[in-house]
Structures are given as C-alpha cells and as structure tokens.
Amino acid sequence: MAALVAISVGGACGGSKRGTLTGKSDGVRGPTEQRDQMGGSAPVLDGPCVPTGPELCFNALDDNCNGLLDEGCGVRAGLVHFMAAWAEPDVDVDLHVTDPGGEVAEVGHVSGCGLTKVQDCPGDQHLCHGQNYESVYLDGDEPVAGEYRVAVRLDALGSAEPPITVRIGARLGGSAYNRVVQLTHEEDEQVLTFRLGGDFGAEGLGVRSSSRGTGTR
C-alpha cells in the first residue's frame, strides 16, 4: 500500500521560481471521481466552485466560492492555503502539507517555501475547544511553483465511531477547491497533490487515496 513519505530539505526553495498570484485562474482541474482502497468513492469537484450559501466558519470550505476559505472567521490565510476540519471533539486528525522543496509545514515555523501551520487539534491542552481544524497557509505574497502534497491522517479516534468525515479546502490564488473525505480507521490517510505552474496559475490537480497500517478495522 502506498504511503506518504516527506523528506525535510530546509531551504530548498531558495532557488525556486517565485512570483505573485494575481487575478483568477480557470479553476483547479481533476478527475470527477477517485475510488479509494477501501472500495468506497468520494466526489471531486471538476471546474468552477458551486456556491452553497453564505460562508460558514471552521468548515474548511469556500461556501460562497469567492476564492477564500473561512473568511471573516479569524482564520489566517494566504495566497496558498490548505485547511482540514472535522466535527468530533476528541478525534485527532493531522493535516500534513509538503511544499515544493519537500519540507512539511509545522506550527510555529515558516518553511523554506513560506508555508506555516496554525494549531494542532485537538491538542494536549485542548486549546481548540472542540472546534477542530488545522490550517496551512503561505506567510507572504510570493508563492513557489511546484507540487504541494496535502495529506489528512486519522491519528486517534478517541470515543468516536468511524468513519470520520473530514472537509478539505485548498486555495491557490483566486481558485478554491473543496473535497469531503471519510477516514475509516486509525492510520487511514488521504493524499491530494496540487501543482502550481511557473506562471503561478493552477495547472492541475492529482488525487489519490492511500491506506497505512494493518488494514480495515
């Protein structure tokens, strides 16, 4: 079974091509459906975002399709932005974003490509207050071209019963992408890959599912 392996090469983005995202791209393109290794399937949006109503806070989605995730909710954001949110207060889901230089974004640290992570929920000190989301954003205005790998992994179920529904949102410039996935057991993981072109438009999206551990439970 495939597994996500991230090798830290801090500072590798120093020589990468940078620029400023402006305007709106044509949207993030991808397959219409991706079947996971558990035999299930989840829809993948293909083409323009479809508005579902006013923006809702802490659901990691661009509800009103204006290219921003959870705006007006006090969530730090950037020209490149990834979020994951889930409802169960004691479930531990981890959002791991690997930048084009191969470095994983961490809380309290800015990667060589400018990414930083906001909060680790639910956390040992329960600072998330049952409102669980994790967010990785570009701290600056110079996005780096290349591949961004976004993984959500179920670390601990706590008292909850699977499956755990996780909402994933991504922003690249003026384009937003939403997906809802279900994690069925501890160590289950979903991986999405985004590519930002040299002209800093969203070239495309590849989606794959992977499962780590001993299998279904």
Backbone bond lengths (Angstrom), bond angles and torsions (degrees), N, CA, C in turn:
res aa  C-N    CA-C-N  psi(-1)  N-CA   C-N-CA  omega(-1)  CA-C   N-CA-C  phi
1 M - - - 1.454 - - 1.520 110.02 -
2 A 1.318 115.69 142.34 1.457 119.92 -176.60 1.513 110.31 -71.03
3 A 1.293 116.14 147.62 1.457 121.32 177.11 1.511 108.53 -136.95
4 L 1.318 114.97 150.10 1.453 120.47 179.12 1.517 109.15 -85.33
5 V 1.315 117.37 125.20 1.455 121.75 177.87 1.515 107.78 -122.19
6 A 1.328 116.53 121.91 1.459 121.04 -179.76 1.516 108.82 -115.07
7 I 1.322 117.84 126.18 1.460 122.91 179.04 1.518 108.13 -109.68
8 S 1.311 116.77 121.64 1.454 121.32 -178.26 1.521 110.31 -74.89
9 V 1.315 115.04 123.78 1.468 120.38 175.39 1.523 107.06 -131.50
10 G 1.309 115.48 66.63 1.450 122.32 -174.48 1.516 112.52 -50.08
11 G 1.327 115.06 136.14 1.449 120.50 177.95 1.509 113.74 85.51
12 A 1.347 118.17 -0.94 1.457 120.86 -177.39 1.511 112.15 -65.87
13 C 1.328 117.80 -18.06 1.457 120.28 -178.90 1.518 112.42 -84.10
14 G 1.311 117.66 -2.22 1.456 119.61 -177.68 1.510 113.19 -57.93
15 G 1.348 117.38 -32.66 1.451 120.48 -179.30 1.505 113.47 -103.12
16 S 1.349 117.15 5.85 1.456 120.44 -178.72 1.512 110.74 -75.34
17 K 1.316 114.92 156.20 1.452 120.07 179.29 1.513 109.88 -72.36
18 R 1.318 117.08 129.82 1.450 122.08 179.88 1.524 109.24 -121.96
19 G 1.302 115.26 163.56 1.450 120.78 177.26 1.502 108.96 -176.37
20 T 1.303 117.85 -175.06 1.452 121.84 -178.24 1.514 109.95 -113.82
21 L 1.332 115.91 128.90 1.459 120.53 176.41 1.515 108.84 -76.25
22 T 1.311 116.94 128.04 1.455 120.48 177.42 1.510 109.02 -134.39
23 G 1.322 115.40 153.17 1.461 119.98 176.44 1.506 112.74 69.89
24 K 1.324 116.07 -166.18 1.445 123.09 -178.07 1.507 109.11 -114.75
25 S 1.319 116.87 134.20 1.459 119.67 176.53 1.516 108.95 -87.66
26 D 1.318 117.05 -178.59 1.455 121.18 -177.40 1.518 112.76 -79.81
27 G 1.309 117.60 3.45 1.458 120.30 -179.82 1.509 111.00 104.70
28 V 1.318 115.17 166.74 1.453 121.19 179.97 1.507 108.46 -93.27
29 R 1.324 115.47 127.19 1.455 119.65 -175.28 1.514 109.77 -102.24
30 G 1.320 115.64 148.95 1.450 119.00 179.45 1.509 110.39 -169.96
31 P 1.328 117.15 -179.44 1.458 120.62 177.64 1.519 110.40 -67.96
32 T 1.313 117.10 156.13 1.455 120.08 -179.30 1.514 112.27 -79.67
33 E 1.327 118.08 -20.20 1.455 120.22 178.43 1.520 109.59 -153.62
34 Q 1.319 116.09 143.82 1.461 121.19 176.92 1.517 108.10 -127.27
35 R 1.325 117.96 121.64 1.455 121.74 179.46 1.517 109.12 -91.10
36 D 1.337 115.91 130.41 1.455 118.77 -178.05 1.516 110.96 -88.47
37 Q 1.331 116.23 175.38 1.448 121.06 -174.97 1.522 112.60 -76.95
38 M 1.337 117.29 -5.17 1.450 120.66 176.78 1.524 110.82 -90.80
39 G 1.327 117.74 -2.41 1.449 121.72 -179.81 1.510 113.75 93.03
40 G 1.330 118.03 -1.74 1.452 120.68 179.00 1.510 110.94 -92.15
41 S 1.313 116.48 -176.66 1.455 119.79 178.04 1.513 109.08 -147.46
42 A 1.320 115.79 157.39 1.452 121.72 178.16 1.513 107.93 -139.65
43 P 1.343 118.20 141.46 1.455 120.50 -178.62 1.516 111.71 -71.64
44 V 1.312 116.00 145.34 1.453 122.42 174.55 1.521 106.97 -120.06
45 L 1.322 117.10 126.05 1.453 119.91 -179.46 1.521 109.69 -67.59
46 D 1.311 116.63 135.89 1.453 121.97 -178.98 1.516 107.75 -127.80
47 G 1.334 117.17 108.52 1.443 120.28 -178.78 1.520 110.78 107.03
48 P 1.342 116.55 -160.15 1.459 120.40 -174.75 1.518 112.11 -61.97
49 C 1.323 115.16 148.99 1.459 121.70 175.09 1.531 109.65 -63.93
50 V 1.319 117.13 144.43 1.463 122.58 178.63 1.524 108.61 -107.32
51 P 1.342 119.23 115.83 1.468 120.61 -177.86 1.526 111.51 -62.78
52 T 1.332 115.94 140.68 1.462 121.07 177.09 1.516 112.09 -115.27
53 G 1.331 118.14 -0.61 1.455 121.62 -179.94 1.511 110.79 137.98
54 P 1.341 117.13 -166.10 1.465 120.78 178.65 1.523 111.32 -61.76
55 E 1.330 115.12 157.30 1.463 119.85 179.74 1.527 110.66 -65.66
56 L 1.332 116.03 130.23 1.460 122.57 175.67 1.523 108.77 -102.95
57 C 1.319 116.39 143.96 1.460 120.45 -176.19 1.523 112.43 -83.29
58 F 1.318 114.94 141.85 1.459 125.11 169.73 1.527 113.87 63.51
59 N 1.341 116.64 29.21 1.470 118.69 173.13 1.522 111.65 -108.13
60 A 1.336 117.56 1.42 1.472 124.01 175.37 1.521 113.40 67.64
61 L 1.324 118.59 13.60 1.458 121.62 -176.68 1.524 111.01 -115.54
62 D 1.330 114.85 156.52 1.464 121.72 173.37 1.523 107.31 -95.07
63 D 1.330 116.99 81.87 1.465 121.23 -172.32 1.523 112.70 -64.15
64 N 1.328 117.62 -37.03 1.463 120.13 -176.76 1.522 113.11 -99.00
65 C 1.332 116.72 5.48 1.471 122.18 172.66 1.526 113.86 57.61
66 N 1.324 116.24 41.55 1.463 118.68 175.77 1.523 111.89 -102.18
67 G 1.341 116.67 12.10 1.451 121.06 177.28 1.514 114.44 86.77
68 L 1.338 118.02 5.55 1.460 122.09 -179.05 1.520 109.95 -122.33
69 L 1.339 116.51 142.74 1.456 121.98 178.51 1.522 109.52 -98.56
70 D 1.346 116.06 122.27 1.469 121.71 174.42 1.526 112.55 54.13
71 E 1.338 117.46 41.44 1.457 118.14 179.33 1.526 109.71 -70.92
72 G 1.322 115.46 149.30 1.453 121.19 -177.34 1.516 113.50 80.12
73 C 1.330 117.08 6.87 1.469 121.31 -176.02 1.527 112.34 -111.23
74 G 1.324 117.22 6.57 1.453 119.99 -179.02 1.511 114.14 78.95
75 V 1.335 117.10 14.82 1.461 121.56 179.29 1.527 108.94 -89.19
76 R 1.314 117.11 125.64 1.461 120.42 177.35 1.522 109.63 -66.02
77 A 1.325 115.85 138.80 1.463 120.08 -174.55 1.517 109.90 -140.84
78 G 1.342 115.36 165.07 1.449 121.53 177.42 1.513 110.07 -150.23
79 L 1.333 116.24 -178.16 1.457 120.86 -179.89 1.522 111.65 -65.51
80 V 1.325 116.66 -25.30 1.462 122.74 168.73 1.527 106.10 -118.26
81 H 1.335 116.65 126.83 1.467 119.59 -171.44 1.524 109.08 -152.10
82 F 1.325 116.57 131.32 1.464 122.46 176.96 1.523 108.78 -130.08
83 M 1.344 116.43 138.92 1.458 121.35 179.44 1.522 110.41 -136.96
84 A 1.334 115.37 153.00 1.463 122.34 170.59 1.519 107.27 -137.72
85 A 1.339 117.17 137.34 1.459 121.36 -178.85 1.521 109.83 -140.14
86 W 1.324 116.00 147.30 1.468 121.52 178.27 1.527 108.37 -148.87
87 A 1.336 117.25 157.98 1.459 122.10 -169.31 1.519 114.25 -89.17
88 E 1.320 118.35 -34.51 1.459 121.62 -171.50 1.532 110.72 -69.15
89 P 1.342 118.85 123.22 1.469 121.12 -170.67 1.518 115.59 -67.07
90 D 1.351 118.59 -31.21 1.463 118.73 -177.17 1.522 113.58 -107.40
91 V 1.321 117.36 12.01 1.464 121.63 174.16 1.523 108.94 -82.22
92 D 1.322 116.34 137.64 1.468 121.54 179.67 1.523 109.36 -108.29
93 V 1.323 115.66 106.73 1.463 123.15 174.39 1.521 107.46 -112.58
94 D 1.306 116.90 134.42 1.461 120.63 179.22 1.524 110.82 -108.81
95 L 1.329 115.38 134.28 1.464 122.86 172.91 1.520 107.82 -101.59
96 H 1.334 116.12 117.61 1.465 121.50 178.16 1.528 108.51 -116.36
97 V 1.317 116.87 118.70 1.464 121.95 178.36 1.526 108.28 -115.86
98 T 1.333 115.61 122.38 1.460 121.90 178.27 1.519 108.83 -103.53
99 D 1.329 116.98 124.48 1.464 120.86 -176.41 1.530 110.54 -81.99
100 P 1.340 118.31 174.10 1.469 120.57 -177.66 1.525 114.36 -59.61
101 G 1.328 117.73 -19.18 1.452 120.59 177.86 1.512 113.54 -87.29
102 G 1.350 117.03 -1.22 1.454 120.94 179.34 1.514 114.42 89.06
103 E 1.325 117.78 8.94 1.462 121.70 -178.03 1.522 109.85 -98.47
104 V 1.333 116.88 137.52 1.462 122.63 178.91 1.527 109.24 -87.81
105 A 1.337 116.70 130.52 1.461 121.16 178.98 1.524 110.22 -66.13
106 E 1.338 116.58 137.10 1.457 122.35 -177.96 1.521 110.46 -129.62
107 V 1.349 115.05 155.58 1.458 121.10 176.40 1.528 109.47 -65.67
108 G 1.330 116.63 132.67 1.455 121.25 176.33 1.509 115.14 77.86
109 H 1.329 117.82 11.22 1.464 121.23 -179.03 1.519 108.84 -142.50
110 V 1.319 117.19 138.75 1.463 122.55 175.89 1.522 108.09 -101.08
111 S 1.322 116.65 124.48 1.461 121.05 -177.91 1.525 110.66 -71.12
112 G 1.328 115.83 170.30 1.452 120.55 178.84 1.511 113.15 -60.06
113 C 1.338 116.92 -25.59 1.468 121.70 178.06 1.519 112.35 -95.09
114 G 1.331 117.38 5.43 1.460 120.86 173.74 1.510 116.35 93.52
115 L 1.343 119.05 8.35 1.461 120.88 -179.24 1.526 111.11 -90.03
116 T 1.321 116.25 144.30 1.454 122.03 173.60 1.520 109.14 -141.24
117 K 1.320 116.21 154.64 1.467 121.93 -176.02 1.520 110.40 -109.02
118 V 1.340 115.42 140.71 1.457 122.29 177.60 1.520 108.96 -106.47
119 Q 1.288 117.83 120.92 1.463 129.41 174.54 1.523 115.14 52.19
120 D 1.331 113.40 150.96 1.458 123.26 178.71 1.521 106.87 -121.81
121 C 1.320 117.37 104.20 1.465 121.74 -173.99 1.532 111.55 -100.36
122 P 1.347 119.29 148.65 1.469 125.61 -0.44 1.521 114.19 -74.78
123 G 1.337 118.22 -19.50 1.458 121.65 176.04 1.517 113.26 79.46
124 D 1.321 115.85 150.92 1.463 121.20 -177.95 1.521 112.49 -65.62
125 Q 1.328 117.58 -30.76 1.460 120.94 -177.57 1.526 112.25 -96.45
126 H 1.321 117.18 4.65 1.467 122.79 176.45 1.534 111.79 54.81
127 L 1.329 115.93 39.43 1.457 120.33 -179.66 1.518 112.68 -74.13
128 C 1.332 117.77 -10.97 1.466 120.73 -179.42 1.525 111.63 -83.43
129 H 1.327 117.48 -11.10 1.465 122.74 174.86 1.527 112.72 54.72
130 G 1.316 116.40 36.84 1.455 120.44 177.21 1.514 114.65 79.22
131 Q 1.343 117.18 -4.14 1.468 121.31 177.83 1.522 107.03 -101.71
132 N 1.319 115.92 89.64 1.456 120.45 -168.16 1.521 112.60 -90.78
133 Y 1.310 115.55 117.57 1.461 121.62 169.01 1.522 108.00 -152.39
134 E 1.320 115.35 151.96 1.457 121.74 172.10 1.520 107.89 -126.62
135 S 1.314 116.20 145.89 1.462 121.38 -171.87 1.519 109.96 -140.44
136 V 1.323 116.00 136.12 1.466 122.98 174.83 1.524 107.37 -124.85
137 Y 1.324 116.86 128.03 1.464 119.13 -176.89 1.525 110.67 -139.34
138 L 1.340 114.80 162.62 1.459 121.89 177.19 1.520 109.02 -81.12
139 D 1.314 116.74 117.99 1.457 122.69 179.32 1.527 108.34 -90.21
140 G 1.326 115.82 79.54 1.458 121.58 -176.66 1.514 109.61 148.88
141 D 1.323 116.58 -171.70 1.466 120.39 -177.64 1.522 112.01 -125.06
142 E 1.341 117.29 23.44 1.458 121.14 179.97 1.526 109.78 -125.13
143 P 1.322 118.15 83.41 1.466 120.30 178.80 1.522 111.48 -67.44
144 V 1.313 115.54 150.48 1.463 121.99 -179.67 1.519 109.37 -101.66
145 A 1.330 116.61 131.12 1.460 120.83 177.73 1.524 109.80 -68.67
146 G 1.324 115.32 148.55 1.455 119.83 177.60 1.506 111.92 135.32
147 E 1.337 115.32 -161.87 1.459 121.82 -172.88 1.525 111.07 -98.01
148 Y 1.334 114.85 132.93 1.455 122.39 174.87 1.528 107.77 -115.45
149 R 1.321 116.33 120.35 1.465 121.20 -178.28 1.522 108.97 -104.27
150 V 1.314 115.71 123.58 1.462 122.30 -175.58 1.525 108.40 -115.92
151 A 1.313 116.88 119.47 1.463 121.48 -179.12 1.517 109.83 -123.55
152 V 1.335 116.78 135.53 1.462 122.08 170.59 1.522 107.20 -116.19
153 R 1.323 115.43 131.82 1.464 121.21 -172.94 1.520 109.94 -133.26
154 L 1.327 116.47 133.06 1.456 121.53 177.67 1.527 108.99 -84.43
155 D 1.326 116.52 105.35 1.462 120.80 -178.69 1.522 112.29 -84.26
156 A 1.344 117.65 -41.16 1.464 120.26 -177.59 1.524 109.99 -150.87
157 L 1.331 116.20 135.57 1.464 121.68 179.72 1.524 112.60 -81.76
158 G 1.318 118.09 -23.66 1.456 119.67 -173.91 1.517 109.84 61.96
159 S 1.325 117.30 -130.84 1.461 121.52 179.73 1.524 112.82 -95.66
160 A 1.329 117.41 3.51 1.463 121.42 -175.29 1.521 111.59 -82.26
161 E 1.330 114.81 157.74 1.458 121.96 175.08 1.526 108.98 -102.21
162 P 1.329 117.82 136.03 1.471 119.61 177.56 1.522 110.32 -73.42
163 P 1.340 117.02 162.70 1.468 126.63 0.85 1.525 112.12 -79.47
164 I 1.327 114.92 157.64 1.458 122.36 176.77 1.529 108.03 -102.62
165 T 1.317 115.89 122.88 1.464 121.07 179.76 1.530 109.74 -86.14
166 V 1.318 115.85 125.20 1.465 121.66 -179.96 1.524 108.40 -121.77
167 R 1.316 115.79 128.43 1.465 121.50 176.21 1.522 108.52 -96.55
168 I 1.320 115.46 129.30 1.464 121.49 -178.35 1.522 108.66 -117.80
169 G 1.317 116.29 130.07 1.452 121.14 176.04 1.515 110.34 -124.45
170 A 1.320 116.59 146.09 1.464 121.36 178.12 1.522 109.00 -138.62
171 R 1.317 115.52 141.22 1.457 121.50 174.11 1.512 108.66 -127.17
172 L 1.331 116.45 130.27 1.457 122.61 171.28 1.519 106.57 -129.44
173 G 1.330 116.20 102.26 1.449 120.75 -175.33 1.513 110.37 67.03
174 G 1.331 117.08 -123.99 1.451 121.29 -179.32 1.505 114.08 -93.76
175 S 1.329 117.97 5.33 1.458 121.24 -178.85 1.518 110.61 -105.14
176 A 1.331 115.77 140.66 1.457 121.05 177.11 1.516 109.39 -123.59
177 Y 1.310 115.04 148.56 1.452 122.53 -179.22 1.521 107.80 -133.21
178 N 1.331 117.68 132.13 1.457 122.93 179.42 1.520 110.15 -120.90
179 R 1.321 115.94 141.99 1.457 119.97 172.48 1.522 109.36 -148.17
180 V 1.324 116.45 145.14 1.458 122.68 174.86 1.522 107.69 -115.12
181 V 1.336 117.03 126.12 1.459 121.80 -179.88 1.518 108.98 -124.04
182 Q 1.317 115.91 162.22 1.455 121.85 175.42 1.525 109.25 -122.33
183 L 1.318 115.81 129.28 1.458 122.62 176.71 1.521 107.82 -102.97
184 T 1.316 116.74 126.38 1.460 120.72 -166.60 1.522 114.71 -99.76
185 H 1.331 118.50 -16.35 1.459 120.71 -178.98 1.522 109.02 -160.88
186 E 1.310 116.53 160.81 1.456 120.28 178.48 1.526 110.38 -58.33
187 E 1.331 115.15 137.89 1.464 125.70 -175.80 1.529 112.94 79.20
188 D 1.326 117.78 0.25 1.466 119.78 172.67 1.528 108.18 -67.62
189 E 1.314 116.64 142.41 1.460 121.68 -173.50 1.518 110.97 -143.86
190 Q 1.329 116.44 140.60 1.460 122.99 173.32 1.526 107.50 -119.17
191 V 1.319 116.31 136.49 1.462 121.77 -176.68 1.521 109.67 -124.46
192 L 1.326 116.54 131.77 1.461 123.09 174.90 1.522 108.06 -122.80
193 T 1.320 116.37 143.36 1.458 121.47 -179.24 1.523 109.58 -122.36
194 F 1.322 115.92 124.89 1.464 122.56 178.04 1.524 108.60 -113.10
195 R 1.334 116.72 142.99 1.464 119.91 177.26 1.526 109.26 -122.95
196 L 1.322 114.68 126.81 1.451 122.23 177.71 1.517 107.75 -102.54
197 G 1.341 117.68 122.68 1.454 122.26 -174.51 1.514 113.00 -74.13
198 G 1.344 114.46 168.87 1.451 120.41 179.90 1.514 113.11 -64.07
199 D 1.358 116.55 -22.59 1.458 119.80 175.44 1.517 110.51 -92.04
200 F 1.354 115.58 8.04 1.451 123.55 175.53 1.522 112.92 64.19
201 G 1.335 114.73 32.31 1.450 120.86 165.94 1.512 108.12 -104.93
202 A 1.317 116.45 160.42 1.462 120.18 179.80 1.521 108.79 -77.75
203 E 1.345 116.90 105.26 1.465 120.79 -177.74 1.518 111.80 -69.54
204 G 1.312 116.60 -37.79 1.454 118.21 -177.23 1.501 111.45 173.94
205 L 1.316 114.18 -178.77 1.453 121.49 -176.48 1.503 109.28 -139.79
206 G 1.309 116.85 131.48 1.454 120.68 171.43 1.513 108.45 -114.17
207 V 1.308 117.86 137.27 1.458 121.77 -178.40 1.510 108.73 -125.68
208 R 1.331 115.87 133.13 1.444 118.44 173.06 1.522 108.39 -142.45
209 S 1.309 116.98 158.56 1.449 121.68 176.28 1.509 108.67 -112.34
210 S 1.323 116.89 145.89 1.448 120.52 175.11 1.510 108.76 -141.27
211 S 1.302 116.16 153.11 1.455 121.33 179.92 1.512 108.19 -127.98
212 R 1.338 115.90 130.43 1.459 120.02 -179.29 1.519 108.61 -117.20
213 G 1.307 116.67 150.22 1.450 120.46 178.75 1.507 110.50 112.14
214 T 1.324 116.14 -152.44 1.459 120.32 -174.15 1.509 113.00 -95.29
215 G 1.339 117.32 -1.74 1.463 119.54 178.64 1.505 111.21 115.49
216 T 1.317 116.63 -165.87 1.452 121.44 -175.64 1.516 110.81 -67.40
217 R 1.362 113.98 153.14 1.456 119.50 -179.83 1.515 109.17 -128.32
